[in-house]
Amino acid sequence: MIDALVVGGGLAGAAVATHLAAAGRKVVVFERRHVPHDKVCGEFLSHEACTYLDTLGINLGSLGAVPISAVRIANRNTVTTMALPFPALSLSRGRLDEALLQRATAAGATVHHNTQVQTLTRTNSGCQVRLADDRVISAQTGFLATGKHDLRGWKRPAGLQNDLLAFKLHFQLDTSQAKALKGHVELGLFTGGYAGLSPIEGGRANLCLLVRRKRFTKIGHTWDNLLAAIREESPHLNERLNGATACSDRPLALARIPYGYIRRRAHGLFHLGDQAAVIPSFSGDGMSIALHSAALAAKYHLAGRDPNHFQRQLARDLKAQVLFATYLSQGLVRHPLQRLLTGLIRIAPTLITTTAARTRVPNWALARARKRGASLACGVKKVRSPSVSSCPGPLAV
Ligand SMILES: Cc1cc2nc3c(=O)[nH]c(=O)nc-3n(C[C@H](O)[C@H](O)[C@H](O)COP(=O)(O)OP(=O)(O)OC[C@H]3O[C@@H](n4cnc5c(N)ncnc54)[C@H](O)[C@@H]3O)c2cc1C
């Protein structure tokens, strides 16, 4: 009998599979896509995400992750630079997700690529999935980790902010612009949205942006119009993209993201990552939430505890952060509030530290997931707090 079925081989799915397989459980993961594949994501790895990945045995340095030590916020002609309150890294999702699935396989999980799950249902003895080719596979426990995509019968409510469209495209920047961007994540504000630009491995940069649907409609519903409008409104971003070459013809896109959503009841399954909570993207903490949920779920499952207990605990861990980030995100896409926020940051740069602290998985929650951690005895590294071998050292700025 399979112990755990994991639907979705993104960060949360691959991480929980690694924890459970390393503890000797029989785990099967279904991932609908081939690997490597890219995803809509800012690709910013917070300190907590780096720590969790290190625990799982992922060497971010050897994958080519680049250090990020400061943030620049550009609102029209005003640019403010501040040190990040923690060391961070940046790495493409294509590379990161592939490495995590390889890690799950090495730990003993069976990973099926190109395998779409159609339905996941509870049964008297556990759960079962029906695959696209009509095969049915049963297990004792189900882990739902399909990220932004809702499985039939498990649709998430709309969240608190759901009118944003997301786009992501990699660029090869002009040499002088790549040099100017080095070590920074840059946030450019524009009417109805914000765009993040950060360096990633291979000398490329990732442009990831969110725009209100009504603004996108107003400018004619095309990516080219949107990019032109953003470049016109944000001289800073425009300068960065001068002479840049897009790495693909079209950006990846995403709609109906339920920002602010937090799941409180499990209904017999462990809901992980974006299926458990969706924090607005500017926080750069969605990946650490996914990894935290995986570590906590594995811990609860290995201790024989009910998924409902896990889901309630996870909601308690994340509620304040997700709600605070969502209210802030609602301000970030409205022009008067953009001005107010950037003005406040200029007057009191420590606001960035406060905001960063209030939009991350709290330390007490991380510490609890570490204590009696799922992975401890079984080949997954013990969490070493707080140093991260693959992260840069303390900030010099
Ligand atoms: C615009 C934007 C920018 C972001 N920027 C950042 C950032 O800079 N830093 C950060 O930390 N977070 C960021 N995030 C959040 C982060 O991307 C997510 O929180 C994180 O990817 C969630 O991980 P996950 O494992 O839950 O889902 P995912 O990583 O999305 O993985 C889900 C997997 O499930 C698979 N799947 C889906 N349906 C099925 C099915 N039916 N059968 C089989 N497989 C299936 C998918 O193919 C996918 O591989 C951003 C999000 C957005 C939208």
The ligand as an SDF file (V2000), in Angstrom:
LIG
                    3D

 53 58  0  0  0  0  0  0  0  0999 V2000
    3.5830   36.7630   -9.8520 C   0  0  0  0  0  0  0  0  0  0  0  0
    4.1380   35.9070   -8.7600 C   0  0  0  0  0  0  0  0  0  0  0  0
    5.4010   36.1730   -8.2610 C   0  0  0  0  0  0  0  0  0  0  0  0
    5.9050   35.4120   -7.2000 C   0  0  0  0  0  0  0  0  0  0  0  0
    7.1570   35.6840   -6.7460 N   0  0  0  0  0  0  0  0  0  0  0  0
    7.6410   34.9870   -5.7090 C   0  0  0  0  0  0  0  0  0  0  0  0
    8.9690   35.2260   -5.2260 C   0  0  0  0  0  0  0  0  0  0  0  0
    9.7040   36.0430   -5.7640 O   0  0  0  0  0  0  0  0  0  0  0  0
    9.3960   34.5220   -4.1410 N   0  0  0  0  0  0  0  0  0  0  0  0
    8.6060   33.5860   -3.5160 C   0  0  0  0  0  0  0  0  0  0  0  0
    9.0360   33.0010   -2.5310 O   0  0  0  0  0  0  0  0  0  0  0  0
    7.3640   33.3150   -3.9910 N   0  0  0  0  0  0  0  0  0  0  0  0
    6.8800   33.9720   -5.0730 C   0  0  0  0  0  0  0  0  0  0  0  0
    5.6490   33.6540   -5.5650 N   0  0  0  0  0  0  0  0  0  0  0  0
    4.8740   32.5840   -4.9360 C   0  0  0  0  0  0  0  0  0  0  0  0
    5.3840   31.1960   -5.3300 C   0  0  0  0  0  0  0  0  0  0  0  0
    5.5600   31.1140   -6.7160 O   0  0  0  0  0  0  0  0  0  0  0  0
    4.3860   30.1380   -4.8670 C   0  0  0  0  0  0  0  0  0  0  0  0
    3.9320   30.4460   -3.5800 O   0  0  0  0  0  0  0  0  0  0  0  0
    5.0140   28.7430   -4.8500 C   0  0  0  0  0  0  0  0  0  0  0  0
    5.4020   28.3910   -6.1470 O   0  0  0  0  0  0  0  0  0  0  0  0
    4.0000   27.7410   -4.3390 C   0  0  0  0  0  0  0  0  0  0  0  0
    4.5490   26.4550   -4.4300 O   0  0  0  0  0  0  0  0  0  0  0  0
    3.5920   25.2120   -4.6310 P   0  0  0  0  0  0  0  0  0  0  0  0
    4.4310   24.0050   -4.5290 O   0  0  0  0  0  0  0  0  0  0  0  0
    2.3920   25.3510   -3.7580 O   0  0  0  0  0  0  0  0  0  0  0  0
    3.0210   25.3640   -6.1190 O   0  0  0  0  0  0  0  0  0  0  0  0
    3.7820   25.2900   -7.5110 P   0  0  0  0  0  0  0  0  0  0  0  0
    5.1960   25.6120   -7.3640 O   0  0  0  0  0  0  0  0  0  0  0  0
    2.9520   26.1010   -8.4480 O   0  0  0  0  0  0  0  0  0  0  0  0
    3.6770   23.7700   -7.9040 O   0  0  0  0  0  0  0  0  0  0  0  0
    2.4580   23.1290   -8.1920 C   0  0  0  0  0  0  0  0  0  0  0  0
    2.7540   21.9870   -9.1450 C   0  0  0  0  0  0  0  0  0  0  0  0
    1.5750   21.1970   -9.2960 O   0  0  0  0  0  0  0  0  0  0  0  0
    1.5020   20.7630  -10.6400 C   0  0  0  0  0  0  0  0  0  0  0  0
    0.0930   20.4420  -10.9080 N   0  0  0  0  0  0  0  0  0  0  0  0
   -0.9490   21.3140  -10.9400 C   0  0  0  0  0  0  0  0  0  0  0  0
   -2.0870   20.6330  -11.1840 N   0  0  0  0  0  0  0  0  0  0  0  0
   -1.7440   19.3240  -11.3170 C   0  0  0  0  0  0  0  0  0  0  0  0
   -2.4840   18.1280  -11.5700 C   0  0  0  0  0  0  0  0  0  0  0  0
   -3.8150   18.1610  -11.7530 N   0  0  0  0  0  0  0  0  0  0  0  0
   -1.8230   16.9470  -11.6470 N   0  0  0  0  0  0  0  0  0  0  0  0
   -0.4730   16.8930  -11.4380 C   0  0  0  0  0  0  0  0  0  0  0  0
    0.2790   17.9970  -11.2070 N   0  0  0  0  0  0  0  0  0  0  0  0
   -0.3540   19.1920  -11.1210 C   0  0  0  0  0  0  0  0  0  0  0  0
    1.9870   21.9690  -11.4370 C   0  0  0  0  0  0  0  0  0  0  0  0
    2.4280   21.6070  -12.7130 O   0  0  0  0  0  0  0  0  0  0  0  0
    3.1220   22.4760  -10.5280 C   0  0  0  0  0  0  0  0  0  0  0  0
    4.3880   21.9520  -10.8880 O   0  0  0  0  0  0  0  0  0  0  0  0
    5.1300   34.3740   -6.6410 C   0  0  0  0  0  0  0  0  0  0  0  0
    3.8650   34.0860   -7.1690 C   0  0  0  0  0  0  0  0  0  0  0  0
    3.3670   34.8420   -8.2270 C   0  0  0  0  0  0  0  0  0  0  0  0
    2.0240   34.5180   -8.7780 C   0  0  0  0  0  0  0  0  0  0  0  0
  1  2  1  0
  2  3  1  0
  2 52  2  0
  3  4  2  0
  4  5  1  0
  4 50  1  0
  5  6  2  0
  6  7  1  0
  6 13  1  0
  7  8  2  0
  7  9  1  0
  9 10  1  0
 10 11  2  0
 10 12  1  0
 12 13  2  0
 13 14  1  0
 14 15  1  0
 14 50  1  0
 15 16  1  0
 16 17  1  0
 16 18  1  0
 18 19  1  0
 18 20  1  0
 20 21  1  0
 20 22  1  0
 22 23  1  0
 23 24  1  0
 24 25  2  0
 24 26  1  0
 24 27  1  0
 27 28  1  0
 28 29  2  0
 28 30  1  0
 28 31  1  0
 31 32  1  0
 32 33  1  0
 33 34  1  0
 33 48  1  0
 34 35  1  0
 35 36  1  0
 35 46  1  0
 36 37  1  0
 36 45  1  0
 37 38  2  0
 38 39  1  0
 39 40  1  0
 39 45  2  0
 40 41  1  0
 40 42  2  0
 42 43  1  0
 43 44  2  0
 44 45  1  0
 46 47  1  0
 46 48  1  0
 48 49  1  0
 50 51  2  0
 51 52  1  0
 52 53  1  0
M  END
$$$$
